[in-house]
């Protein structure tokens, strides 16, 4: 299904994941080919001038590439969006999404339950550009109280990394829209629309680190920004100022998607390589199979760890004890995600004792991975901000893979026993 044969919205997720982006016709490939090309030809001077003005086809691979375009079509279909731009990393996608609606003098309201890199952008990089941000608790009340007259964007994650708290997307959308702002959701943990489609709940922009569940095998990096159909930018000066020459007047409903591609790909060159696009598109074809199994295993492990005497606490939105269970049931389908966090008294000996589970700073791999956020992903944040993000010195984040549940339980149990023994030995020495 190429641009001439758009996605059929009546098809199920699993069908779209393997069909969208592939043309139908005599001699067409059954799959997405890699176009390892830097530039595309024009036949006339007028062709070149038109393409550089409209950017509707192909000219230079920094702007667009057939392999990347096929991936973008598939991402758009899976998220139920209007348009997508695929970029080099998830961080590039977040940066593009924010700067597509903000400029010097503007303000962002975000939850504290964010990936450390996103918090770093908001706290360290955007202020260099004259954009301020207020990070607050992941509740509608806190978001509403932080809104300012110059707030252009509300930002949250579908499931907080690593706090495992669920954003009330519809409530945040109402708060943002009431003030003429837009709602952006990092839906990485939502699995490219498999677990959650934020656009259906009122979000205007959805981003992904495609490195995670989209790629799915820990072998490629990428990011994406998808826009919905219903965003209102009439009160955003970036789009509304300029009268007949404004972005809204000249680009209409496609203004937001156009600016994101212009900013992230054209101006900053954060381009996704065609080979990476190919790998990510292949990963999408099995995402539902992987994430369904991983979510089931994650719930079983969360329930197991919740009763383990060596574990201080477990955060997973699918647990009956989770304060976010109701929100998970409202927004998540097909499972409550493949990531959980838990507390151990002595992280170092626990991590060193693992034999099957690997210690690495990634998510969404077919292999189960753990990391110590306090000293890695969130280590550059002030201590107070780390605690606000759900990170303590005892927190372990675990991204569940597709291994045998029994093997994972046994590995966790022996490592927890070893960690507890080390903790008790340390107490005796003291």
C-alpha positions as a Markdown table, in Angstrom:
| # | Residue | x | y | z |
|---|---|---|---|---|
| 1 | Unk | 0.0 | 0.0 | 0.0 |
| 2 | Unk | 2.0 | 3.0 | -1.3 |
| 3 | Unk | 0.9 | 6.6 | -1.3 |
| 4 | Unk | -1.3 | 5.7 | -4.3 |
| 5 | Unk | -2.9 | 3.0 | -2.2 |
| 6 | Unk | -3.3 | 4.5 | 1.3 |
| 7 | Unk | -3.8 | 2.5 | 4.4 |
| 8 | Unk | -7.2 | 0.9 | 4.9 |
| 9 | Unk | -8.4 | 2.0 | 8.3 |
| 10 | Unk | -10.8 | -0.9 | 8.5 |
| 11 | Unk | -7.9 | -3.3 | 8.7 |
| 12 | Unk | -6.6 | -4.5 | 12.1 |
| 13 | Unk | -3.4 | -3.5 | 13.7 |
| 14 | Unk | -1.5 | -6.7 | 12.9 |
| 15 | Unk | -2.6 | -6.5 | 9.2 |
| 16 | Unk | -1.6 | -2.9 | 8.8 |
| 17 | Unk | 1.8 | -3.6 | 10.4 |
| 18 | Unk | 2.8 | -6.0 | 7.6 |
| 19 | Unk | 0.9 | -4.4 | 4.6 |
| 20 | Unk | 1.1 | -0.6 | 4.8 |
| 21 | Unk | 3.9 | 0.9 | 2.7 |
| 22 | Unk | 4.1 | -2.0 | 0.2 |
| 23 | Unk | 2.7 | -1.4 | -3.3 |
| 24 | Unk | 0.6 | -3.9 | -5.1 |
| 25 | Unk | 1.3 | -4.5 | -8.8 |
| 26 | Unk | 3.1 | -6.6 | -11.3 |
| 27 | Unk | 6.8 | -6.9 | -10.4 |
| 28 | Unk | 6.5 | -4.9 | -7.2 |
| 29 | Unk | 8.5 | -6.3 | -4.3 |
| 30 | Unk | 6.7 | -8.1 | -1.5 |
| 31 | Unk | 8.4 | -5.9 | 1.2 |
| 32 | Unk | 9.9 | -2.5 | 1.6 |
| 33 | Unk | 13.2 | -2.2 | -0.5 |
| 34 | Unk | 16.2 | -0.1 | 0.7 |
| 35 | Unk | 16.8 | 3.0 | -1.5 |
| 36 | Unk | 20.5 | 3.7 | -0.6 |
| 37 | Unk | 20.4 | 6.9 | -2.7 |
| 38 | Unk | 21.5 | 10.5 | -1.9 |
| 39 | Unk | 19.7 | 12.5 | -4.6 |
| 40 | Unk | 16.8 | 12.2 | -7.1 |
| 41 | Unk | 16.6 | 13.4 | -10.7 |
| 42 | Unk | 14.5 | 16.2 | -12.2 |
| 43 | Unk | 13.5 | 16.3 | -15.8 |
| 44 | Unk | 13.1 | 20.0 | -16.1 |
| 45 | Unk | 14.1 | 23.3 | -14.4 |
| 46 | Unk | 10.4 | 23.7 | -13.5 |
| 47 | Unk | 10.3 | 20.3 | -11.8 |
| 48 | Unk | 13.2 | 21.2 | -9.6 |
| 49 | Unk | 11.8 | 24.6 | -8.7 |
| 50 | Unk | 8.4 | 23.1 | -7.8 |
| 51 | Unk | 9.9 | 20.3 | -5.7 |
| 52 | Unk | 12.0 | 22.7 | -3.7 |
| 53 | Unk | 9.0 | 24.9 | -3.1 |
| 54 | Unk | 6.4 | 22.2 | -2.2 |
| 55 | Unk | 8.6 | 19.3 | -1.0 |
| 56 | Unk | 5.9 | 16.9 | -2.2 |
| 57 | Unk | 8.2 | 14.3 | -3.8 |
| 58 | Unk | 11.9 | 13.5 | -3.8 |
| 59 | Unk | 14.9 | 15.7 | -4.3 |
| 60 | Unk | 17.6 | 15.1 | -1.7 |
| 61 | Unk | 17.6 | 12.2 | 0.8 |
| 62 | Unk | 18.0 | 14.5 | 3.8 |
| 63 | Unk | 14.4 | 15.5 | 3.1 |
| 64 | Unk | 12.8 | 12.3 | 1.9 |
| 65 | Unk | 13.6 | 8.8 | 0.8 |
| 66 | Unk | 11.3 | 6.1 | -0.5 |
| 67 | Unk | 12.3 | 3.6 | 2.2 |
| 68 | Unk | 11.8 | 6.2 | 4.9 |
| 69 | Unk | 8.5 | 7.3 | 3.4 |
| 70 | Unk | 7.2 | 3.8 | 3.4 |
| 71 | Unk | 8.1 | 3.5 | 7.1 |
| 72 | Unk | 6.4 | 6.8 | 7.8 |
| 73 | Unk | 3.2 | 5.6 | 6.1 |
| 74 | Unk | 3.2 | 2.5 | 8.3 |
| 75 | Unk | 3.8 | 4.5 | 11.5 |
| 76 | Unk | 1.0 | 7.0 | 10.6 |
| 77 | Unk | -1.5 | 4.1 | 10.0 |
| 78 | Unk | -0.6 | 2.3 | 13.2 |
| 79 | Unk | -1.0 | 5.5 | 15.3 |
| 80 | Unk | -4.1 | 6.6 | 13.5 |
| 81 | Unk | -2.5 | 9.9 | 12.5 |
| 82 | Unk | -2.4 | 12.3 | 9.6 |
| 83 | Unk | 1.3 | 12.4 | 8.9 |
| 84 | Unk | 4.7 | 11.3 | 10.3 |
| 85 | Unk | 8.3 | 12.3 | 10.0 |
| 86 | Unk | 10.9 | 9.7 | 10.8 |
| 87 | Unk | 14.2 | 10.9 | 12.3 |
| 88 | Unk | 17.5 | 9.6 | 13.5 |
| 89 | Unk | 16.7 | 9.0 | 17.2 |
| 90 | Unk | 14.0 | 9.4 | 19.7 |
| 91 | Unk | 15.8 | 12.4 | 21.2 |
| 92 | Unk | 15.7 | 14.0 | 17.7 |
| 93 | Unk | 11.9 | 13.3 | 17.6 |
| 94 | Unk | 11.3 | 14.9 | 21.0 |
| 95 | Unk | 13.4 | 18.0 | 20.1 |
| 96 | Unk | 11.5 | 18.4 | 16.8 |
| 97 | Unk | 8.1 | 18.0 | 18.3 |
| 98 | Unk | 8.8 | 20.6 | 21.0 |
| 99 | Unk | 10.3 | 23.2 | 18.6 |
| 100 | Unk | 7.6 | 22.7 | 16.1 |
| 101 | Unk | 5.2 | 24.6 | 18.4 |
| 102 | Unk | 7.6 | 26.6 | 20.6 |
| 103 | Unk | 10.0 | 29.5 | 20.1 |
| 104 | Unk | 11.8 | 32.0 | 22.3 |
| 105 | Unk | 9.4 | 33.4 | 25.0 |
| 106 | Unk | 7.2 | 30.3 | 25.0 |
| 107 | Unk | 6.5 | 27.9 | 27.9 |
| 108 | Unk | 6.1 | 24.1 | 28.2 |
| 109 | Unk | 4.4 | 22.2 | 31.0 |
| 110 | Unk | 5.6 | 18.6 | 31.4 |
| 111 | Unk | 5.3 | 15.9 | 34.0 |
| 112 | Unk | 8.2 | 14.9 | 36.1 |
| 113 | Unk | 7.7 | 11.3 | 35.0 |
| 114 | Unk | 10.0 | 11.5 | 32.0 |
| 115 | Unk | 13.0 | 9.8 | 30.4 |
| 116 | Unk | 16.1 | 11.5 | 31.7 |
| 117 | Unk | 17.1 | 12.7 | 28.2 |
| 118 | Unk | 13.7 | 14.4 | 27.8 |
| 119 | Unk | 14.1 | 16.1 | 31.1 |
| 120 | Unk | 17.5 | 17.2 | 30.1 |
| 121 | Unk | 16.1 | 18.9 | 26.9 |
| 122 | Unk | 13.5 | 20.7 | 28.9 |
| 123 | Unk | 15.8 | 21.8 | 31.7 |
| 124 | Unk | 19.1 | 22.4 | 30.0 |
| 125 | Unk | 18.7 | 22.9 | 26.2 |
| 126 | Unk | 15.4 | 24.7 | 25.7 |
| 127 | Unk | 16.4 | 27.5 | 28.1 |
| 128 | Unk | 19.3 | 28.3 | 25.8 |
| 129 | Unk | 16.7 | 29.1 | 23.2 |
| 130 | Unk | 14.6 | 31.2 | 25.4 |
| 131 | Unk | 12.0 | 28.5 | 26.1 |
| 132 | Unk | 11.1 | 27.8 | 29.7 |
| 133 | Unk | 9.6 | 24.6 | 31.1 |
| 134 | Unk | 7.8 | 23.7 | 34.3 |
| 135 | Unk | 7.9 | 20.0 | 35.4 |
| 136 | Unk | 5.1 | 18.9 | 37.7 |
| 137 | Unk | 3.5 | 15.8 | 39.2 |
| 138 | Unk | 1.7 | 13.6 | 36.7 |
| 139 | Unk | -1.8 | 14.7 | 37.6 |
| 140 | Unk | -4.4 | 16.9 | 35.9 |
| 141 | Unk | -4.5 | 19.2 | 38.9 |
| 142 | Unk | -0.7 | 19.8 | 38.8 |
| 143 | Unk | -0.8 | 20.4 | 35.0 |
| 144 | Unk | -3.6 | 22.8 | 35.2 |
| 145 | Unk | -2.0 | 24.8 | 38.0 |
| 146 | Unk | 1.3 | 25.1 | 36.0 |
| 147 | Unk | -0.3 | 26.5 | 32.8 |
| 148 | Unk | 0.8 | 30.1 | 31.9 |
| 149 | Unk | -0.5 | 32.5 | 29.3 |
| 150 | Unk | 2.5 | 31.7 | 27.1 |
| 151 | Unk | 2.2 | 27.9 | 27.4 |
| 152 | Unk | 2.2 | 26.3 | 24.0 |
| 153 | Unk | 2.7 | 22.7 | 24.8 |
| 154 | Unk | 1.8 | 20.1 | 27.5 |
| 155 | Unk | 4.2 | 17.1 | 27.4 |
| 156 | Unk | 3.8 | 13.7 | 29.0 |
| 157 | Unk | 4.7 | 10.0 | 28.5 |
| 158 | Unk | 1.9 | 7.4 | 28.1 |
| 159 | Unk | 3.6 | 5.4 | 30.8 |
| 160 | Unk | 6.3 | 7.3 | 32.8 |
| 161 | Unk | 9.9 | 6.2 | 32.5 |
| 162 | Unk | 10.7 | 4.6 | 34.9 |
| 163 | Unk | 7.9 | 5.5 | 37.4 |
| 164 | Unk | 5.3 | 3.3 | 35.5 |
| 165 | Unk | 2.6 | 5.9 | 36.1 |
| 166 | Unk | 0.0 | 6.4 | 33.4 |
| 167 | Unk | -0.9 | 9.9 | 32.0 |
| 168 | Unk | -4.5 | 10.9 | 32.0 |
| 169 | Unk | -4.3 | 11.8 | 28.3 |
| 170 | Unk | -7.9 | 13.0 | 27.8 |
| 171 | Unk | -7.7 | 15.3 | 30.8 |
| 172 | Unk | -4.4 | 16.8 | 29.7 |
| 173 | Unk | -5.7 | 17.3 | 26.2 |
| 174 | Unk | -8.7 | 19.3 | 27.6 |
| 175 | Unk | -6.4 | 21.4 | 29.8 |
| 176 | Unk | -4.0 | 22.2 | 26.9 |
| 177 | Unk | -6.7 | 22.9 | 24.4 |
| 178 | Unk | -8.6 | 25.3 | 26.7 |
| 179 | Unk | -5.6 | 27.6 | 26.5 |
| 180 | Unk | -4.8 | 27.2 | 22.9 |
| 181 | Unk | -1.9 | 24.9 | 23.5 |
| 182 | Unk | -1.3 | 21.4 | 22.1 |
| 183 | Unk | -0.7 | 18.1 | 23.9 |
| 184 | Unk | 2.4 | 16.0 | 23.0 |
| 185 | Unk | 2.7 | 12.4 | 24.2 |
| 186 | Unk | 5.8 | 10.3 | 24.1 |
| 187 | Unk | 4.2 | 7.0 | 23.3 |
| 188 | Unk | 7.3 | 4.9 | 23.2 |
| 189 | Unk | 6.1 | 2.6 | 25.9 |
| 190 | Unk | 2.7 | 2.4 | 24.1 |
| 191 | Unk | 4.3 | 0.4 | 21.3 |
| 192 | Unk | 3.4 | 2.5 | 18.2 |
| 193 | Unk | -0.3 | 2.3 | 18.9 |
| 194 | Unk | -0.5 | -1.3 | 19.9 |
| 195 | Unk | -1.0 | -0.6 | 23.6 |
| 196 | Unk | -2.2 | 3.0 | 23.3 |
| 197 | Unk | -3.2 | 5.4 | 20.5 |
| 198 | Unk | -3.0 | 8.8 | 22.3 |
| 199 | Unk | -4.3 | 10.7 | 19.2 |
| 200 | Unk | -7.7 | 9.0 | 19.8 |
| 201 | Unk | -7.8 | 10.4 | 23.3 |
| 202 | Unk | -7.1 | 14.0 | 22.3 |
| 203 | Unk | -3.4 | 14.2 | 21.9 |
| 204 | Unk | -2.1 | 16.4 | 19.0 |
| 205 | Unk | 1.5 | 15.1 | 18.6 |
| 206 | Unk | 2.9 | 11.6 | 19.3 |
| 207 | Unk | 6.6 | 10.8 | 19.4 |
| 208 | Unk | 8.5 | 7.5 | 19.6 |
| 209 | Unk | 11.9 | 6.2 | 20.2 |
| 210 | Unk | 11.7 | 3.7 | 17.3 |
| 211 | Unk | 14.9 | 2.2 | 18.8 |
| 212 | Unk | 12.7 | 0.4 | 21.4 |
| 213 | Unk | 9.7 | -1.8 | 20.5 |
| 214 | Unk | 9.4 | -0.6 | 16.9 |
| 215 | Unk | 12.9 | -1.9 | 16.0 |
| 216 | Unk | 12.5 | -4.5 | 18.7 |
| 217 | Unk | 15.8 | -6.2 | 18.5 |
| 218 | Unk | 18.3 | -3.7 | 19.9 |
| 219 | Unk | 20.0 | -3.3 | 16.5 |
| 220 | Unk | 18.9 | 0.1 | 15.2 |
| 221 | Unk | 18.2 | 3.6 | 16.3 |
| 222 | Unk | 15.4 | 5.9 | 15.1 |
| 223 | Unk | 12.6 | 8.3 | 16.2 |
| 224 | Unk | 9.3 | 9.6 | 14.8 |
| 225 | Unk | 6.8 | 12.4 | 15.2 |
| 226 | Unk | 3.2 | 11.8 | 14.2 |
| 227 | Unk | 0.5 | 14.4 | 14.1 |
| 228 | Unk | -3.2 | 13.9 | 14.4 |
| 229 | Unk | -6.1 | 15.4 | 12.4 |
| 230 | Unk | -7.7 | 17.7 | 15.0 |
| 231 | Unk | -5.0 | 20.1 | 16.3 |
| 232 | Unk | -5.9 | 23.8 | 16.6 |
| 233 | Unk | -3.0 | 26.1 | 16.1 |
| 234 | Unk | -5.0 | 29.3 | 15.6 |
| 235 | Unk | -3.7 | 30.8 | 18.9 |
| 236 | Unk | -0.1 | 29.9 | 18.3 |
| 237 | Unk | 1.8 | 32.9 | 16.8 |
| 238 | Unk | 4.2 | 30.6 | 15.0 |
| 239 | Unk | 1.3 | 29.5 | 12.8 |
| 240 | Unk | -1.2 | 32.3 | 13.0 |
| 241 | Unk | 0.9 | 35.4 | 12.7 |
| 242 | Unk | 1.5 | 36.9 | 9.2 |
| 243 | Unk | -2.0 | 37.2 | 7.8 |
| 244 | Unk | -2.3 | 35.7 | 4.4 |
| 245 | Unk | 1.3 | 34.7 | 4.5 |
| 246 | Unk | 1.0 | 32.8 | 7.8 |
| 247 | Unk | 1.8 | 29.1 | 8.0 |
| 248 | Unk | -1.9 | 28.3 | 8.6 |
| 249 | Unk | -2.9 | 30.3 | 5.5 |
| 250 | Unk | -0.3 | 28.8 | 3.2 |
| 251 | Unk | -0.1 | 25.3 | 4.5 |
| 252 | Unk | -3.6 | 24.7 | 6.0 |
| 253 | Unk | -4.2 | 21.5 | 7.9 |
| 254 | Unk | -0.7 | 20.2 | 6.9 |
| 255 | Unk | 1.1 | 23.2 | 8.6 |
| 256 | Unk | 2.2 | 21.3 | 11.7 |
| 257 | Unk | 3.5 | 18.3 | 9.8 |
| 258 | Unk | 5.2 | 20.5 | 7.3 |
| 259 | Unk | 7.1 | 22.5 | 10.0 |
| 260 | Unk | 8.2 | 19.3 | 11.7 |
| 261 | Unk | 9.7 | 17.9 | 8.5 |
| 262 | Unk | 11.2 | 21.3 | 7.7 |
| 263 | Unk | 12.7 | 21.7 | 11.1 |
| 264 | Unk | 13.9 | 18.2 | 12.0 |
| 265 | Unk | 15.0 | 16.9 | 8.6 |
| 266 | Unk | 15.5 | 19.9 | 6.3 |
| 267 | Unk | 17.0 | 22.4 | 8.7 |
| 268 | Unk | 18.7 | 20.3 | 11.4 |
| 269 | Unk | 19.4 | 17.2 | 9.2 |
| 270 | Unk | 18.4 | 14.6 | 11.9 |
| 271 | Unk | 17.7 | 12.2 | 9.0 |
| 272 | Unk | 16.9 | 8.6 | 9.4 |
| 273 | Unk | 19.1 | 6.4 | 7.2 |
| 274 | Unk | 17.2 | 4.1 | 4.7 |
| 275 | Unk | 18.8 | 1.0 | 6.1 |
| 276 | Unk | 17.6 | 1.9 | 9.6 |
| 277 | Unk | 14.1 | 2.6 | 8.2 |
| 278 | Unk | 14.1 | -0.8 | 6.6 |
| 279 | Unk | 15.1 | -2.5 | 9.9 |
| 280 | Unk | 12.4 | -0.6 | 11.8 |
| 281 | Unk | 9.7 | -1.4 | 9.3 |
| 282 | Unk | 10.6 | -5.1 | 9.6 |
| 283 | Unk | 10.5 | -4.8 | 13.4 |
| 284 | Unk | 7.0 | -3.3 | 13.2 |
| 285 | Unk | 5.7 | -6.4 | 11.5 |
| 286 | Unk | 6.2 | -8.5 | 14.7 |
| 287 | Unk | 5.7 | -5.8 | 17.3 |
| 288 | Unk | 2.2 | -7.0 | 18.3 |
| 289 | Unk | 3.5 | -10.6 | 18.8 |
| 290 | Unk | 6.5 | -9.5 | 20.8 |
| 291 | Unk | 4.8 | -6.8 | 22.9 |
| 292 | Unk | 1.8 | -9.0 | 23.7 |
| 293 | Unk | 4.0 | -11.7 | 25.1 |
| 294 | Unk | 6.3 | -9.3 | 26.8 |
| 295 | Unk | 3.4 | -7.6 | 28.5 |
| 296 | Unk | 2.0 | -10.9 | 29.8 |
| 297 | Unk | 5.4 | -11.9 | 31.1 |
| 298 | Unk | 5.9 | -8.5 | 32.7 |
| 299 | Unk | 2.6 | -8.8 | 34.6 |
| 300 | Unk | 3.6 | -12.3 | 35.8 |
| 301 | Unk | 7.0 | -11.1 | 37.0 |
| 302 | Unk | 5.5 | -8.0 | 38.7 |
| 303 | Unk | 3.1 | -10.2 | 40.6 |
| 304 | Unk | 5.9 | -12.5 | 41.5 |
| 305 | Unk | 8.2 | -9.8 | 42.7 |
| 306 | Unk | 5.5 | -8.1 | 44.6 |
| 307 | Unk | 5.4 | -11.0 | 47.0 |
| 308 | Unk | 9.2 | -11.6 | 47.1 |
| 309 | Unk | 10.7 | -10.9 | 50.5 |
| 310 | Unk | 13.8 | -9.4 | 49.0 |
| 311 | Unk | 11.9 | -6.8 | 47.0 |
| 312 | Unk | 10.9 | -3.5 | 48.7 |
| 313 | Unk | 8.2 | -2.4 | 46.1 |
| 314 | Unk | 7.1 | -2.9 | 42.6 |
| 315 | Unk | 5.7 | -0.4 | 40.1 |
| 316 | Unk | 3.7 | -1.7 | 37.2 |
| 317 | Unk | 0.4 | -0.3 | 36.0 |
| 318 | Unk | -1.2 | -3.7 | 35.4 |
| 319 | Unk | -0.9 | -4.7 | 39.1 |
| 320 | Unk | -4.2 | -4.8 | 41.0 |
| 321 | Unk | -2.3 | -2.8 | 43.7 |
| 322 | Unk | -1.2 | -0.1 | 41.3 |
| 323 | Unk | -2.7 | 3.4 | 41.8 |
| 324 | Unk | -2.7 | 3.7 | 38.0 |
| 325 | Unk | -4.6 | 0.5 | 37.4 |
| 326 | Unk | -7.8 | 2.5 | 36.5 |
| 327 | Unk | -5.9 | 4.7 | 34.0 |
| 328 | Unk | -4.2 | 1.7 | 32.5 |
| 329 | Unk | -7.6 | 0.1 | 31.9 |
| 330 | Unk | -8.9 | 3.3 | 30.3 |
| 331 | Unk | -6.0 | 3.9 | 28.0 |
| 332 | Unk | -4.1 | 0.7 | 27.5 |
| 333 | Unk | -5.2 | -2.3 | 25.4 |
| 334 | Unk | -3.4 | -5.6 | 24.8 |
| 335 | Unk | -1.5 | -5.3 | 28.0 |
| 336 | Unk | 0.0 | -2.9 | 30.5 |
| 337 | Unk | 3.5 | -2.7 | 28.9 |
| 338 | Unk | 6.7 | -4.6 | 29.1 |
| 339 | Unk | 8.5 | -2.5 | 31.7 |
| 340 | Unk | 8.4 | -2.6 | 35.5 |
| 341 | Unk | 10.5 | -1.2 | 38.3 |
| 342 | Unk | 11.3 | -2.6 | 41.7 |
| 343 | Unk | 13.3 | -1.8 | 44.7 |
| 344 | Unk | 16.2 | -3.9 | 46.1 |
| 345 | Unk | 18.3 | -3.1 | 49.2 |
| 346 | Unk | 21.6 | -3.5 | 47.4 |
| 347 | Unk | 21.5 | -3.0 | 43.6 |
| 348 | Unk | 25.2 | -3.8 | 42.9 |
| 349 | Unk | 25.3 | -7.4 | 44.1 |
| 350 | Unk | 21.9 | -8.1 | 42.7 |
| 351 | Unk | 22.9 | -6.9 | 39.2 |
| 352 | Unk | 26.2 | -8.7 | 39.3 |
| 353 | Unk | 24.5 | -12.0 | 40.1 |
| 354 | Unk | 22.2 | -12.0 | 37.1 |
| 355 | Unk | 23.0 | -14.8 | 34.6 |
| 356 | Unk | 20.2 | -14.6 | 32.0 |
| 357 | Unk | 19.0 | -11.0 | 32.3 |
| 358 | Unk | 21.5 | -8.5 | 30.9 |
| 359 | Unk | 22.4 | -5.1 | 32.3 |
| 360 | Unk | 22.1 | -2.5 | 29.5 |
| 361 | Unk | 20.4 | 0.9 | 29.0 |
| 362 | Unk | 17.8 | 0.1 | 26.5 |
| 363 | Unk | 14.1 | -0.9 | 26.3 |
| 364 | Unk | 12.0 | -3.0 | 23.9 |
| 365 | Unk | 14.7 | -5.6 | 23.1 |
| 366 | Unk | 13.8 | -9.2 | 22.6 |
| 367 | Unk | 16.2 | -9.8 | 25.5 |
| 368 | Unk | 15.3 | -8.8 | 29.1 |
| 369 | Unk | 17.4 | -5.9 | 30.2 |
| 370 | Unk | 17.8 | -4.2 | 33.5 |
| 371 | Unk | 19.4 | -0.9 | 34.5 |
| 372 | Unk | 20.0 | 1.2 | 37.6 |
| 373 | Unk | 18.5 | 4.5 | 36.7 |
| 374 | Unk | 20.0 | 6.4 | 39.6 |
| 375 | Unk | 23.5 | 6.0 | 38.3 |
| 376 | Unk | 22.7 | 5.8 | 34.5 |
| 377 | Unk | 19.6 | 7.2 | 32.7 |
| 378 | Unk | 18.7 | 9.8 | 35.3 |
| 379 | Unk | 22.2 | 10.3 | 36.9 |
| 380 | Unk | 22.6 | 13.8 | 35.5 |
| 381 | Unk | 19.5 | 15.1 | 37.1 |
| 382 | Unk | 19.5 | 16.7 | 40.6 |
| 383 | Unk | 18.6 | 14.3 | 43.4 |
| 384 | Unk | 15.2 | 16.0 | 44.0 |
| 385 | Unk | 14.3 | 15.6 | 40.3 |
| 386 | Unk | 15.3 | 12.0 | 40.3 |
| 387 | Unk | 13.0 | 11.2 | 43.2 |
| 388 | Unk | 10.2 | 13.2 | 41.5 |
| 389 | Unk | 10.7 | 11.0 | 38.5 |
| 390 | Unk | 10.2 | 7.9 | 40.5 |
| 391 | Unk | 13.9 | 7.0 | 40.8 |
| 392 | Unk | 15.7 | 6.1 | 44.1 |
| 393 | Unk | 19.1 | 4.7 | 44.8 |
| 394 | Unk | 17.4 | 1.3 | 45.1 |
| 395 | Unk | 15.4 | 1.3 | 41.9 |
| 396 | Unk | 15.9 | -1.3 | 39.2 |
| 397 | Unk | 14.2 | -0.8 | 35.8 |
| 398 | Unk | 13.5 | -4.0 | 33.9 |
| 399 | Unk | 12.4 | -4.2 | 30.2 |
| 400 | Unk | 11.0 | -7.7 | 29.7 |
| 401 | Unk | 11.9 | -9.7 | 26.6 |
| 402 | Unk | 10.6 | -12.8 | 25.0 |
| 403 | Unk | 12.5 | -15.4 | 27.1 |
| 404 | Unk | 10.8 | -18.2 | 29.1 |
| 405 | Unk | 9.0 | -16.9 | 32.1 |
| 406 | Unk | 10.4 | -19.7 | 34.2 |
| 407 | Unk | 14.0 | -18.9 | 33.3 |
| 408 | Unk | 13.5 | -15.2 | 34.1 |
| 409 | Unk | 11.9 | -16.0 | 37.5 |
| 410 | Unk | 14.8 | -18.3 | 38.4 |
| 411 | Unk | 17.4 | -15.8 | 37.4 |
| 412 | Unk | 15.7 | -13.0 | 39.4 |
| 413 | Unk | 15.3 | -15.2 | 42.4 |
| 414 | Unk | 18.9 | -16.4 | 42.6 |
| 415 | Unk | 20.1 | -12.8 | 42.1 |
| 416 | Unk | 17.7 | -11.4 | 44.7 |
| 417 | Unk | 19.0 | -14.1 | 47.2 |
| 418 | Unk | 22.6 | -13.1 | 46.4 |
| 419 | Unk | 21.8 | -9.4 | 46.8 |
| 420 | Unk | 20.0 | -10.0 | 50.1 |
| 421 | Unk | 22.9 | -12.1 | 51.4 |
| 422 | Unk | 25.3 | -9.3 | 50.5 |
| 423 | Unk | 23.1 | -6.7 | 52.2 |
| 424 | Unk | 22.9 | -8.8 | 55.4 |
| 425 | Unk | 26.7 | -9.3 | 55.3 |
| 426 | Unk | 27.2 | -5.6 | 55.0 |
| 427 | Unk | 25.0 | -5.0 | 58.0 |
| 428 | Unk | 27.0 | -7.5 | 60.1 |
| 429 | Unk | 30.3 | -5.7 | 59.2 |
| 430 | Unk | 28.9 | -2.3 | 60.1 |
